[in-house]
C-alpha cells in the first residue's frame, strides 16, 4: 500500500495536522493488537491533548482507556504522526549515518509547543487552537465530545474515506477473530494446568494428609508430620517388597521401582488393604430382636481411613521402641502380605458376602 | 346331659384355611428371598448383659469403656538405643539409582573449575576417615542417595585451590589461613567443613576436628583443675581422649610415618625414642588422665619444623594441618561447669577450648601453624546460643578484614549497655601477624548457590531417581527463589519433597 504521507517531507514540516481517517492502512500497526490502542483523532485540541507517544499512554490509568475505546469504523489504530515519522526516518536513515531522529520525533511533542515555536504553522492551525493561543482563558468555546465524530451521528454523507475505513475495520476485526481463536481471551498462552498439590493449602497428597492426621496423638500435628517423614524415608530406603502371590498389591509399577516414589508406595499399600464395605449390625430386621449384619459400601476416603486405622492398630502390637518405626515396619509387612491386616479385610469381606441376603430385608423394611 | 354335637364330628372338622387366620406377629411382613425359617424358629436368644438394662444392685450406670491391654514392650528401651537411633548416620540408599559419570574428590577434581555446579562423590576409602572425624551430621540428607556426594560451588573451588597452593611448592607453601565461616541456616557451613576435610585427606594433611563444641560446655563430662599452679583452668580428660582417638583413627596413615622429634619432659617415662606419633597419641587414649599432656605433646610434634638435638633420626617434615570446629557460639559464654566456689566457669577457662581459640591469635615467634594449614571455625545457625559479645566480635573481624582502622568511628563497637563479654571480643582481636606466612582471621559468609549450581544440584536428585520432574531453567529458577535465593538446605528439602502426579 502506498504510504499515506509524503514521508520525505515529513522531517521538514511538522506533520501535526492531518485529515482524520485517511484512506490507507498501516497494516503492521493494525496487526499489533496487543499494544495499547491509540486513537489519533488528530482533530483540533484532541490531538494536542493526547500528545506524546504511546509510551506515555501505556502508563495511564485504566480510566483513560475507557475514553479511547474504539468504535468499529474508527478502529484505525495508526500511530501518532510524529511517531510514524520517526519510524520512517529510522528506516530511511539506516544507510546514511545521520543521527536517526530528533527526540521530538521519537517521543512526540505537544502541538502547542510546536505552534509556539513555528509561526508559519500557527497560521494554518485550526481556528480553535488559534483562539486558544490568543486568549488562554481556560474556558472552551467548543465541545470536546468524541461522539461528534461518530459516523452514525455524522450523517449520511459517507465519502470515500468512510468506505475505506470500513474496509480496514473489517480487516482488523478479522484479525481480532483469528487472535481470539488462538487464545480465547488471553494475552499470552494459557498456563498448563497446575497439579493440585501446588496450592499451598493442598500441598500434601490426599492420602498423606489423611494418614498424617491419623498418626497424630494429642493434637501434635508437627510430631505426626515428623513421624510421617520417618515412615516415608523408611519406605524409601527399605528393600523393595517381595510380593506375596496370595495377597497381591494393586496393579502398580514393579517392586524395585516403588521405593523411589514412597508416596505412591504408601498409597498402594493402603489402597490394597482397604475394605470395600463395612458391616453394620442392624436390630429388628429379622424379628425376635436378633441383629442382622448388613454390608454397607464405603467411600474412598472411608475405606482408606479404615485401612490406616487397622495398620496403626496392628503396629501397636510390634515391639519396636519408636512409634514411627512400628508403623513403617507394619506397612512393609502389609506390602509383603505378612500382616494381620489382610485377615481383617478378608473377614470383613466374608461377612459382607454372607450378609448380602439381609440387604433385601433392609430394602423391604423401607 | 349330652352335648349337641358328637366327638366324631369334631374330629372330622378340618382346619381353617390359613388365609382366614389373623397374620402372626412374628412372621415377616413380606416374604424374604431366602429361607427365614431358621431365624423364625430359632430359640429366643439369651439376653446379653447389655448396658441398656436396669443396673443391678450397687452397680454403676455409666458406660464402661473396655480398657486396651498395653503391649509389653521392653520399657524403657535399652540404654543408648534411642541415642544411637538419633545419632545414626546412614550414608547409602541402595534403592536410589547410581548416578552415571559422577566423579570423586581427588587432587585433580578439587581445583577443576569446569566441575563447578556438579556433584563430586566422596571416595569410598575416605568415608571411614570422615566418619572418624564425625564430619557427617544426622540431619543432613545423605541417607537418600546411593553414595555421599557434595556440590562444587564457588567457595568449594576457592577452598580447593587454597589447599592445593598450601600443599604444593609455591609462594603459598606453608601458609596459615584462619577463617570463620558464617551464614544463614542451611547454607552449607558444615558441609563446607566436610569438603575441606575431604580435600585435606586427599592431600595427606593432618585433620583435627571438634564436631560438637557444645558437648564440651554442657557439663556432661568430668573436669578437674589443670594443676595446682593454675587452679582456675580446667581440663576435661575424656573429651581430650576422644579428640585423640578421632585424630588417630582418621590420620592413622600419616601419623604412622612421623616420629617423635622433640623432648617431652612431662611424658618422659612413657615416650620411647623413635616412637611414631600414632603410638604417642594412643598413650592418651589408653590413659585418659594423661590425655591432655599427650595432646600437648602431639601438637608440639605436629607443629615442629625441625627436630630437636638428639632426635634427628628419621625426621620427616610435618604435613599441613586442618583444624575444623563447628558451632563456635557455644564456646563464647559461661559453661555449665562450676568452680570450687560454685561460680560458673567461663568456657575460655577450659583448657581444651582455650587451646583452639588461642590458635586464632598470631603466634609469638613463629606462625601458629608453622607447617601451613587452615583453621576453619564455623558457626551454627540452628543450634547456637545468642551471645552479644560474639556478634560484635564477628562484626569487628569483618571490619578489620575490610581494612577499617580500630580507631575510626566506623569500627563496630559493643554497646556499653548490652554487657558484651570482653573476653570474647578479645579472643577475636588478633593483630596482624609478624610472620609473613600467617594470615589474620577472616570472616567468610556463605550464601545461596547460583542458579547454575542449583540446577546441577537438582539434576543430581533427578538422576538419582528421587525427583520425577522435568528439570529446566524455569523450574529451577522457581525452586531457587523458593529456597531463599538458592539456600542449599532448602533446595534439598524441595528436591526430596514429593509431588503427586495428578
Interface residues (C-beta under 8 A of the other chain):
Chain A: X195 X196 X197 X198 X205 X232 X233 X236 X237 X238 X239 X240 X256 X259 X260 X261 X262 X263 X286 X287 X288 X289 X290 X316 X317 X318 X319 X321 X322 X357 X360 X361 X364
Chain B: X26 X27 X28 X29 X30 X32 X33 X34 X36 X39 X40 X42 X44 X45 X71 X73 X74 X77 X81 X82 X85 X90 X93 X94 X95 X96 X97 X143 X144 X465 X466 X468 X498 X499 X500 X501 X502
